[in-house]
Amino acid sequence: MAKRDGISDEAWGVVSYSFIDNHGRGQPRLSDRLMLDGVFWVLCSGAARRDMSERFGLCHR
């Protein structure tokens, strides 16, 4: 189960194959794992995306 502080190494090993390159469309992610941690942080905290911690990278508001 994901927690607000990040996905475990074991869980990342299970889902990491699901992420593919964006083939030049949109803004490239810094890290797929960091992006997923940010998604879980928003879902688990109930906070708005604009209130995300800066550790997840820049958030276009």
PDB file with one MODEL, atoms N, CA, C and O in Angstrom:
MODEL        1
ATOM      1  N   MET A   1       0.844  -1.186   0.000  1.00  0.00           N
ATOM      2  CA  MET A   1       0.000   0.000   0.000  1.00  0.00           C
ATOM      3  C   MET A   1       0.876   1.233   0.000  1.00  0.00           C
ATOM      4  O   MET A   1       1.833   1.316   0.770  1.00  0.00           O
ATOM      5  N   ALA A   2       0.566   2.175  -0.841  1.00  0.00           N
ATOM      6  CA  ALA A   2       1.332   3.420  -0.919  1.00  0.00           C
ATOM      7  C   ALA A   2       1.014   4.296   0.278  1.00  0.00           C
ATOM      8  O   ALA A   2      -0.122   4.351   0.748  1.00  0.00           O
ATOM      9  N   LYS A   3       2.019   4.965   0.750  1.00  0.00           N
ATOM     10  CA  LYS A   3       1.837   5.912   1.847  1.00  0.00           C
ATOM     11  C   LYS A   3       2.165   7.294   1.319  1.00  0.00           C
ATOM     12  O   LYS A   3       2.682   7.436   0.210  1.00  0.00           O
ATOM     13  N   ARG A   4       1.868   8.303   2.106  1.00  0.00           N
ATOM     14  CA  ARG A   4       2.105   9.665   1.645  1.00  0.00           C
ATOM     15  C   ARG A   4       3.589   9.957   1.454  1.00  0.00           C
ATOM     16  O   ARG A   4       3.940  10.896   0.739  1.00  0.00           O
ATOM     17  N   ASP A   5       4.461   9.179   2.070  1.00  0.00           N
ATOM     18  CA  ASP A   5       5.893   9.457   1.943  1.00  0.00           C
ATOM     19  C   ASP A   5       6.543   8.720   0.777  1.00  0.00           C
ATOM     20  O   ASP A   5       7.750   8.856   0.577  1.00  0.00           O
ATOM     21  N   GLY A   6       5.802   7.960   0.017  1.00  0.00           N
ATOM     22  CA  GLY A   6       6.357   7.343  -1.186  1.00  0.00           C
ATOM     23  C   GLY A   6       6.044   5.866  -1.290  1.00  0.00           C
ATOM     24  O   GLY A   6       5.676   5.206  -0.319  1.00  0.00           O
ATOM     25  N   ILE A   7       6.203   5.380  -2.489  1.00  0.00           N
ATOM     26  CA  ILE A   7       5.936   3.975  -2.790  1.00  0.00           C
ATOM     27  C   ILE A   7       7.161   3.146  -2.377  1.00  0.00           C
ATOM     28  O   ILE A   7       8.297   3.593  -2.531  1.00  0.00           O
ATOM     29  N   SER A   8       6.928   1.972  -1.868  1.00  0.00           N
ATOM     30  CA  SER A   8       8.038   1.122  -1.427  1.00  0.00           C
ATOM     31  C   SER A   8       8.806   0.572  -2.629  1.00  0.00           C
ATOM     32  O   SER A   8       8.291   0.540  -3.747  1.00  0.00           O
ATOM     33  N   ASP A   9      10.029   0.146  -2.386  1.00  0.00           N
ATOM     34  CA  ASP A   9      10.843  -0.439  -3.454  1.00  0.00           C
ATOM     35  C   ASP A   9      10.174  -1.684  -4.031  1.00  0.00           C
ATOM     36  O   ASP A   9      10.212  -1.919  -5.239  1.00  0.00           O
ATOM     37  N   GLU A  10       9.569  -2.470  -3.164  1.00  0.00           N
ATOM     38  CA  GLU A  10       8.899  -3.693  -3.613  1.00  0.00           C
ATOM     39  C   GLU A  10       7.708  -3.365  -4.523  1.00  0.00           C
ATOM     40  O   GLU A  10       7.535  -3.986  -5.572  1.00  0.00           O
ATOM     41  N   ALA A  11       6.897  -2.394  -4.121  1.00  0.00           N
ATOM     42  CA  ALA A  11       5.738  -2.005  -4.933  1.00  0.00           C
ATOM     43  C   ALA A  11       6.187  -1.367  -6.245  1.00  0.00           C
ATOM     44  O   ALA A  11       5.572  -1.597  -7.287  1.00  0.00           O
ATOM     45  N   TRP A  12       7.256  -0.566  -6.204  1.00  0.00           N
ATOM     46  CA  TRP A  12       7.761   0.052  -7.430  1.00  0.00           C
ATOM     47  C   TRP A  12       8.235  -1.022  -8.408  1.00  0.00           C
ATOM     48  O   TRP A  12       8.032  -0.897  -9.615  1.00  0.00           O
ATOM     49  N   GLY A  13       8.859  -2.064  -7.895  1.00  0.00           N
ATOM     50  CA  GLY A  13       9.305  -3.164  -8.743  1.00  0.00           C
ATOM     51  C   GLY A  13       8.156  -3.838  -9.479  1.00  0.00           C
ATOM     52  O   GLY A  13       8.337  -4.344 -10.586  1.00  0.00           O
ATOM     53  N   VAL A  14       6.983  -3.847  -8.872  1.00  0.00           N
ATOM     54  CA  VAL A  14       5.810  -4.473  -9.482  1.00  0.00           C
ATOM     55  C   VAL A  14       5.223  -3.604 -10.595  1.00  0.00           C
ATOM     56  O   VAL A  14       4.792  -4.130 -11.621  1.00  0.00           O
ATOM     57  N   VAL A  15       5.200  -2.276 -10.407  1.00  0.00           N
ATOM     58  CA  VAL A  15       4.514  -1.397 -11.361  1.00  0.00           C
ATOM     59  C   VAL A  15       5.430  -0.657 -12.325  1.00  0.00           C
ATOM     60  O   VAL A  15       4.941  -0.053 -13.279  1.00  0.00           O
ATOM     61  N   SER A  16       6.722  -0.681 -12.112  1.00  0.00           N
ATOM     62  CA  SER A  16       7.640   0.143 -12.917  1.00  0.00           C
ATOM     63  C   SER A  16       7.599  -0.182 -14.408  1.00  0.00           C
ATOM     64  O   SER A  16       7.815   0.704 -15.235  1.00  0.00           O
ATOM     65  N   TYR A  17       7.326  -1.425 -14.760  1.00  0.00           N
ATOM     66  CA  TYR A  17       7.281  -1.801 -16.173  1.00  0.00           C
ATOM     67  C   TYR A  17       6.122  -1.128 -16.912  1.00  0.00           C
ATOM     68  O   TYR A  17       6.128  -1.073 -18.142  1.00  0.00           O
ATOM     69  N   SER A  18       5.132  -0.618 -16.180  1.00  0.00           N
ATOM     70  CA  SER A  18       3.938  -0.017 -16.787  1.00  0.00           C
ATOM     71  C   SER A  18       4.200   1.370 -17.381  1.00  0.00           C
ATOM     72  O   SER A  18       3.392   1.871 -18.162  1.00  0.00           O
ATOM     73  N   PHE A  19       5.310   1.981 -17.019  1.00  0.00           N
ATOM     74  CA  PHE A  19       5.599   3.345 -17.472  1.00  0.00           C
ATOM     75  C   PHE A  19       6.455   3.306 -18.726  1.00  0.00           C
ATOM     76  O   PHE A  19       7.469   2.610 -18.780  1.00  0.00           O
ATOM     77  N   ILE A  20       6.034   4.062 -19.735  1.00  0.00           N
ATOM     78  CA  ILE A  20       6.757   4.130 -20.998  1.00  0.00           C
ATOM     79  C   ILE A  20       7.165   5.575 -21.260  1.00  0.00           C
ATOM     80  O   ILE A  20       6.652   6.495 -20.623  1.00  0.00           O
ATOM     81  N   ASP A  21       8.079   5.769 -22.189  1.00  0.00           N
ATOM     82  CA  ASP A  21       8.480   7.120 -22.569  1.00  0.00           C
ATOM     83  C   ASP A  21       7.300   7.857 -23.163  1.00  0.00           C
ATOM     84  O   ASP A  21       6.386   7.254 -23.725  1.00  0.00           O
ATOM     85  N   ASN A  22       7.336   9.190 -23.027  1.00  0.00           N
ATOM     86  CA  ASN A  22       6.226   9.983 -23.562  1.00  0.00           C
ATOM     87  C   ASN A  22       6.442  10.341 -25.032  1.00  0.00           C
ATOM     88  O   ASN A  22       5.615  11.041 -25.617  1.00  0.00           O
ATOM     89  N   HIS A  23       7.520   9.883 -25.629  1.00  0.00           N
ATOM     90  CA  HIS A  23       7.803  10.076 -27.051  1.00  0.00           C
ATOM     91  C   HIS A  23       7.780  11.544 -27.466  1.00  0.00           C
ATOM     92  O   HIS A  23       7.337  11.883 -28.564  1.00  0.00           O
ATOM     93  N   GLY A  24       8.260  12.406 -26.579  1.00  0.00           N
ATOM     94  CA  GLY A  24       8.398  13.817 -26.929  1.00  0.00           C
ATOM     95  C   GLY A  24       7.145  14.653 -26.772  1.00  0.00           C
ATOM     96  O   GLY A  24       7.169  15.850 -27.060  1.00  0.00           O
ATOM     97  N   ARG A  25       6.059  14.064 -26.326  1.00  0.00           N
ATOM     98  CA  ARG A  25       4.834  14.837 -26.135  1.00  0.00           C
ATOM     99  C   ARG A  25       4.778  15.353 -24.707  1.00  0.00           C
ATOM    100  O   ARG A  25       5.064  14.620 -23.760  1.00  0.00           O
ATOM    101  N   GLY A  26       4.411  16.615 -24.559  1.00  0.00           N
ATOM    102  CA  GLY A  26       4.263  17.198 -23.231  1.00  0.00           C
ATOM    103  C   GLY A  26       5.595  17.428 -22.553  1.00  0.00           C
ATOM    104  O   GLY A  26       6.655  17.241 -23.150  1.00  0.00           O
ATOM    105  N   GLN A  27       5.527  17.833 -21.310  1.00  0.00           N
ATOM    106  CA  GLN A  27       6.734  18.092 -20.534  1.00  0.00           C
ATOM    107  C   GLN A  27       7.256  16.775 -19.965  1.00  0.00           C
ATOM    108  O   GLN A  27       6.497  16.016 -19.362  1.00  0.00           O
ATOM    109  N   PRO A  28       8.542  16.502 -20.152  1.00  0.00           N
ATOM    110  CA  PRO A  28       9.075  15.230 -19.648  1.00  0.00           C
ATOM    111  C   PRO A  28       9.060  15.186 -18.116  1.00  0.00           C
ATOM    112  O   PRO A  28       9.284  16.203 -17.460  1.00  0.00           O
ATOM    113  N   ARG A  29       8.797  14.016 -17.559  1.00  0.00           N
ATOM    114  CA  ARG A  29       8.811  13.842 -16.114  1.00  0.00           C
ATOM    115  C   ARG A  29      10.253  13.767 -15.631  1.00  0.00           C
ATOM    116  O   ARG A  29      11.138  13.301 -16.349  1.00  0.00           O
ATOM    117  N   LEU A  30      10.474  14.227 -14.416  1.00  0.00           N
ATOM    118  CA  LEU A  30      11.796  14.079 -13.818  1.00  0.00           C
ATOM    119  C   LEU A  30      12.071  12.608 -13.535  1.00  0.00           C
ATOM    120  O   LEU A  30      13.174  12.108 -13.752  1.00  0.00           O
ATOM    121  N   SER A  31      11.049  11.939 -13.051  1.00  0.00           N
ATOM    122  CA  SER A  31      11.167  10.530 -12.684  1.00  0.00           C
ATOM    123  C   SER A  31       9.764   9.943 -12.629  1.00  0.00           C
ATOM    124  O   SER A  31       8.855  10.555 -12.067  1.00  0.00           O
ATOM    125  N   ASP A  32       9.584   8.766 -13.207  1.00  0.00           N
ATOM    126  CA  ASP A  32       8.281   8.113 -13.148  1.00  0.00           C
ATOM    127  C   ASP A  32       7.896   7.798 -11.706  1.00  0.00           C
ATOM    128  O   ASP A  32       6.738   7.945 -11.315  1.00  0.00           O
ATOM    129  N   ARG A  33       8.870   7.368 -10.929  1.00  0.00           N
ATOM    130  CA  ARG A  33       8.591   7.031  -9.530  1.00  0.00           C
ATOM    131  C   ARG A  33       8.194   8.267  -8.736  1.00  0.00           C
ATOM    132  O   ARG A  33       7.274   8.208  -7.921  1.00  0.00           O
ATOM    133  N   LEU A  34       8.874   9.382  -8.964  1.00  0.00           N
ATOM    134  CA  LEU A  34       8.547  10.628  -8.282  1.00  0.00           C
ATOM    135  C   LEU A  34       7.145  11.101  -8.672  1.00  0.00           C
ATOM    136  O   LEU A  34       6.395  11.587  -7.825  1.00  0.00           O
ATOM    137  N   MET A  35       6.792  10.961  -9.947  1.00  0.00           N
ATOM    138  CA  MET A  35       5.460  11.336 -10.414  1.00  0.00           C
ATOM    139  C   MET A  35       4.403  10.488  -9.716  1.00  0.00           C
ATOM    140  O   MET A  35       3.385  11.015  -9.267  1.00  0.00           O
ATOM    141  N   LEU A  36       4.632   9.181  -9.620  1.00  0.00           N
ATOM    142  CA  LEU A  36       3.678   8.300  -8.965  1.00  0.00           C
ATOM    143  C   LEU A  36       3.573   8.618  -7.473  1.00  0.00           C
ATOM    144  O   LEU A  36       2.478   8.596  -6.911  1.00  0.00           O
ATOM    145  N   ASP A  37       4.697   8.913  -6.834  1.00  0.00           N
ATOM    146  CA  ASP A  37       4.668   9.326  -5.429  1.00  0.00           C
ATOM    147  C   ASP A  37       3.821  10.584  -5.256  1.00  0.00           C
ATOM    148  O   ASP A  37       3.078  10.700  -4.281  1.00  0.00           O
ATOM    149  N   GLY A  38       3.926  11.526  -6.192  1.00  0.00           N
ATOM    150  CA  GLY A  38       3.120  12.743  -6.134  1.00  0.00           C
ATOM    151  C   GLY A  38       1.636  12.464  -6.279  1.00  0.00           C
ATOM    152  O   GLY A  38       0.817  13.068  -5.587  1.00  0.00           O
ATOM    153  N   VAL A  39       1.289  11.562  -7.165  1.00  0.00           N
ATOM    154  CA  VAL A  39      -0.122  11.173  -7.342  1.00  0.00           C
ATOM    155  C   VAL A  39      -0.652  10.558  -6.054  1.00  0.00           C
ATOM    156  O   VAL A  39      -1.740  10.906  -5.597  1.00  0.00           O
ATOM    157  N   PHE A  40       0.117   9.645  -5.469  1.00  0.00           N
ATOM    158  CA  PHE A  40      -0.317   9.020  -4.216  1.00  0.00           C
ATOM    159  C   PHE A  40      -0.417  10.048  -3.087  1.00  0.00           C
ATOM    160  O   PHE A  40      -1.318   9.969  -2.252  1.00  0.00           O
ATOM    161  N   TRP A  41       0.506  11.010  -3.062  1.00  0.00           N
ATOM    162  CA  TRP A  41       0.471  12.039  -2.019  1.00  0.00           C
ATOM    163  C   TRP A  41      -0.835  12.817  -2.090  1.00  0.00           C
ATOM    164  O   TRP A  41      -1.472  13.054  -1.064  1.00  0.00           O
ATOM    165  N   VAL A  42      -1.237  13.216  -3.289  1.00  0.00           N
ATOM    166  CA  VAL A  42      -2.482  13.965  -3.456  1.00  0.00           C
ATOM    167  C   VAL A  42      -3.681  13.094  -3.064  1.00  0.00           C
ATOM    168  O   VAL A  42      -4.570  13.550  -2.346  1.00  0.00           O
ATOM    169  N   LEU A  43      -3.706  11.852  -3.531  1.00  0.00           N
ATOM    170  CA  LEU A  43      -4.837  10.963  -3.234  1.00  0.00           C
ATOM    171  C   LEU A  43      -4.946  10.646  -1.744  1.00  0.00           C
ATOM    172  O   LEU A  43      -6.046  10.636  -1.191  1.00  0.00           O
ATOM    173  N   CYS A  44      -3.821  10.388  -1.098  1.00  0.00           N
ATOM    174  CA  CYS A  44      -3.851  10.004   0.310  1.00  0.00           C
ATOM    175  C   CYS A  44      -4.048  11.186   1.248  1.00  0.00           C
ATOM    176  O   CYS A  44      -4.628  11.028   2.322  1.00  0.00           O
ATOM    177  N   SER A  45      -3.580  12.357   0.864  1.00  0.00           N
ATOM    178  CA  SER A  45      -3.690  13.522   1.749  1.00  0.00           C
ATOM    179  C   SER A  45      -5.005  14.262   1.565  1.00  0.00           C
ATOM    180  O   SER A  45      -5.482  14.925   2.485  1.00  0.00           O
ATOM    181  N   GLY A  46      -5.593  14.151   0.378  1.00  0.00           N
ATOM    182  CA  GLY A  46      -6.810  14.902   0.096  1.00  0.00           C
ATOM    183  C   GLY A  46      -6.531  16.345  -0.250  1.00  0.00           C
ATOM    184  O   GLY A  46      -7.463  17.124  -0.450  1.00  0.00           O
ATOM    185  N   ALA A  47      -5.268  16.717  -0.325  1.00  0.00           N
ATOM    186  CA  ALA A  47      -4.893  18.093  -0.641  1.00  0.00           C
ATOM    187  C   ALA A  47      -5.025  18.350  -2.140  1.00  0.00           C
ATOM    188  O   ALA A  47      -5.025  17.419  -2.945  1.00  0.00           O
ATOM    189  N   ALA A  48      -5.134  19.607  -2.494  1.00  0.00           N
ATOM    190  CA  ALA A  48      -5.171  19.996  -3.901  1.00  0.00           C
ATOM    191  C   ALA A  48      -3.778  19.852  -4.498  1.00  0.00           C
ATOM    192  O   ALA A  48      -2.780  19.938  -3.783  1.00  0.00           O
ATOM    193  N   ARG A  49      -3.712  19.636  -5.791  1.00  0.00           N
ATOM    194  CA  ARG A  49      -2.431  19.476  -6.462  1.00  0.00           C
ATOM    195  C   ARG A  49      -1.540  20.704  -6.247  1.00  0.00           C
ATOM    196  O   ARG A  49      -0.323  20.576  -6.119  1.00  0.00           O
ATOM    197  N   ARG A  50      -2.143  21.875  -6.207  1.00  0.00           N
ATOM    198  CA  ARG A  50      -1.359  23.110  -6.037  1.00  0.00           C
ATOM    199  C   ARG A  50      -0.703  23.195  -4.661  1.00  0.00           C
ATOM    200  O   ARG A  50       0.203  24.004  -4.464  1.00  0.00           O
ATOM    201  N   ASP A  51      -1.144  22.377  -3.710  1.00  0.00           N
ATOM    202  CA  ASP A  51      -0.580  22.372  -2.362  1.00  0.00           C
ATOM    203  C   ASP A  51       0.497  21.311  -2.181  1.00  0.00           C
ATOM    204  O   ASP A  51       0.965  21.084  -1.064  1.00  0.00           O
ATOM    205  N   MET A  52       0.891  20.663  -3.266  1.00  0.00           N
ATOM    206  CA  MET A  52       1.905  19.610  -3.189  1.00  0.00           C
ATOM    207  C   MET A  52       3.238  20.151  -2.702  1.00  0.00           C
ATOM    208  O   MET A  52       3.582  21.308  -2.943  1.00  0.00           O
ATOM    209  N   SER A  53       3.970  19.308  -2.024  1.00  0.00           N
ATOM    210  CA  SER A  53       5.314  19.635  -1.586  1.00  0.00           C
ATOM    211  C   SER A  53       6.210  19.847  -2.807  1.00  0.00           C
ATOM    212  O   SER A  53       6.024  19.200  -3.837  1.00  0.00           O
ATOM    213  N   GLU A  54       7.166  20.740  -2.689  1.00  0.00           N
ATOM    214  CA  GLU A  54       8.080  21.006  -3.802  1.00  0.00           C
ATOM    215  C   GLU A  54       9.015  19.835  -4.091  1.00  0.00           C
ATOM    216  O   GLU A  54       9.690  19.827  -5.121  1.00  0.00           O
ATOM    217  N   ARG A  55       9.065  18.853  -3.202  1.00  0.00           N
ATOM    218  CA  ARG A  55       9.943  17.705  -3.458  1.00  0.00           C
ATOM    219  C   ARG A  55       9.473  16.886  -4.659  1.00  0.00           C
ATOM    220  O   ARG A  55      10.237  16.085  -5.197  1.00  0.00           O
ATOM    221  N   PHE A  56       8.214  17.082  -5.086  1.00  0.00           N
ATOM    222  CA  PHE A  56       7.690  16.372  -6.238  1.00  0.00           C
ATOM    223  C   PHE A  56       7.967  17.113  -7.537  1.00  0.00           C
ATOM    224  O   PHE A  56       7.537  16.667  -8.601  1.00  0.00           O
ATOM    225  N   GLY A  57       8.668  18.222  -7.473  1.00  0.00           N
ATOM    226  CA  GLY A  57       8.986  18.987  -8.678  1.00  0.00           C
ATOM    227  C   GLY A  57       8.023  20.142  -8.864  1.00  0.00           C
ATOM    228  O   GLY A  57       7.122  20.366  -8.056  1.00  0.00           O
ATOM    229  N   LEU A  58       8.238  20.869  -9.951  1.00  0.00           N
ATOM    230  CA  LEU A  58       7.398  22.018 -10.236  1.00  0.00           C
ATOM    231  C   LEU A  58       6.006  21.575 -10.628  1.00  0.00           C
ATOM    232  O   LEU A  58       5.827  20.585 -11.338  1.00  0.00           O
ATOM    233  N   CYS A  59       5.048  22.305 -10.167  1.00  0.00           N
ATOM    234  CA  CYS A  59       3.653  22.022 -10.485  1.00  0.00           C
ATOM    235  C   CYS A  59       3.090  23.241 -11.215  1.00  0.00           C
ATOM    236  O   CYS A  59       3.049  24.338 -10.656  1.00  0.00           O
ATOM    237  N   HIS A  60       2.666  23.054 -12.437  1.00  0.00           N
ATOM    238  CA  HIS A  60       2.094  24.163 -13.181  1.00  0.00           C
ATOM    239  C   HIS A  60       0.712  24.458 -12.646  1.00  0.00           C
ATOM    240  O   HIS A  60      -0.169  23.598 -12.637  1.00  0.00           O
ATOM    241  N   ARG A  61       0.540  25.681 -12.205  1.00  0.00           N
ATOM    242  CA  ARG A  61      -0.729  26.069 -11.561  1.00  0.00           C
ATOM    243  C   ARG A  61      -1.625  26.785 -12.507  1.00  0.00           C
ATOM    244  O   ARG A  61      -2.729  27.180 -12.132  1.00  0.00           O
TER     245      ARG A  61
ENDMDL
END
